[in-house]
């Protein structure tokens, strides 16, 4: 689960299949000793078919999504250099509800949710 870092890019491949490219930021909070740390990881997502069209139409920068998919490594050569990229090929993308002011990314609020405590 993460937040879109930019609007989805929708295109169509030569045989007419819709393809959307998304980029998400995933936040991770953890404690190191007594200090609360946060790290952000960025992932490229590729979506095909009707789901790609829905992403292009309904998603925008900053929205939260839950992605279920598989990792894929692409390899190519550019200007004599071998290149590769790992991306997530989405099988299912769930559009998450927009957060209300004061809510964290899991829907909680207040200090307990921000510190990673379980709210039950």
C-alpha positions in Angstrom: 0.0 0.0 0.0 1.3 3.4 -0.9 0.6 6.8 -2.3 0.9 7.8 -6.0 3.8 10.1 -6.6 2.4 11.4 -9.9 -0.7 11.0 -12.0 -0.9 7.6 -13.9 0.4 7.6 -17.5 -2.1 5.7 -19.7 -1.1 4.5 -23.2 -2.1 1.8 -25.6 0.3 -0.8 -26.9 0.4 -1.6 -30.7 -2.3 -4.3 -30.4 -4.6 -1.8 -28.5 -4.2 -3.1 -25.0 -4.4 -0.3 -22.4 -1.3 0.0 -20.2 -0.9 2.4 -17.2 2.3 3.2 -15.4 2.1 4.3 -11.8 4.7 5.2 -9.2 4.0 4.8 -5.5 5.8 5.8 -2.3 5.5 3.4 0.6 6.2 4.7 4.1 7.7 2.5 6.8 7.9 3.7 10.4 10.0 1.8 13.0 11.7 2.2 16.3 15.5 2.2 16.6 16.2 2.2 20.3 14.0 5.0 21.6 14.0 6.9 18.4 11.1 6.7 15.9 12.5 6.5 12.3 10.7 6.6 9.0 11.9 5.5 5.6 10.3 5.8 2.2 10.6 3.4 -0.7 9.5 4.1 -4.3 8.0 1.4 -6.6 7.1 1.5 -10.3 3.8 -0.3 -11.1 2.5 -1.4 -14.5 -1.2 -2.3 -15.0 -2.9 -3.7 -18.1 -6.5 -3.9 -19.6 -9.6 -2.3 -18.2 -7.9 -1.8 -14.8 -5.3 0.4 -16.5 -8.1 2.5 -18.0 -9.7 2.8 -14.6 -6.4 3.9 -13.0 -5.9 6.5 -15.7 -9.4 7.8 -15.3 -9.9 7.8 -11.5 -6.5 8.0 -9.9 -4.3 11.0 -9.3 -1.2 12.1 -7.5 -1.4 11.6 -3.7 -4.1 9.0 -3.7 -3.6 5.8 -1.7 -3.7 2.4 -3.5 -3.3 -1.2 -2.5 -1.4 -3.2 -5.1 -1.4 -7.0 -5.5 0.9 -8.3 -8.1 4.2 -9.9 -9.1 7.7 -8.6 -9.5 9.2 -8.5 -13.0 12.6 -7.6 -14.2 13.0 -6.0 -17.6 16.4 -5.9 -19.4 17.5 -3.8 -22.3 20.5 -2.2 -23.8 20.8 1.6 -24.3 23.8 3.3 -25.9 25.9 0.2 -25.4 25.0 -0.1 -21.7 23.1 -3.0 -20.3 20.2 -1.8 -18.2 17.5 -3.4 -16.1 14.5 -2.4 -14.0 12.4 -4.2 -11.5 8.7 -3.3 -11.4 5.4 -4.6 -10.0 3.0 -6.0 -12.6 -0.3 -5.4 -10.9 -2.9 -8.1 -10.9 -5.3 -6.1 -8.8 -5.3 -2.5 -7.6 -7.6 -1.4 -4.9 -8.4 2.3 -4.7 -8.2 3.3 -1.0 -10.6 5.9 0.5 -9.3 9.4 0.7 -7.9 10.3 4.1 -9.5 12.8 6.3 -7.4 15.5 7.9 -5.6 14.1 10.9 -5.7 10.5 9.8 -2.6 8.4 9.2 -2.3 6.2 6.2 -3.9 3.2 7.9 -7.1 5.2 8.8 -6.3 5.8 12.4 -5.9 9.1 14.3 -4.2 10.4 17.3 -0.8 9.6 18.8 -1.3 5.8 19.1 -1.8 5.4 15.4 1.2 7.6 14.5 3.5 5.6 16.8 2.5 2.3 15.1 0.5 1.0 18.1 -2.3 -1.4 17.5 -5.6 0.4 18.2 -7.2 -2.5 20.1 
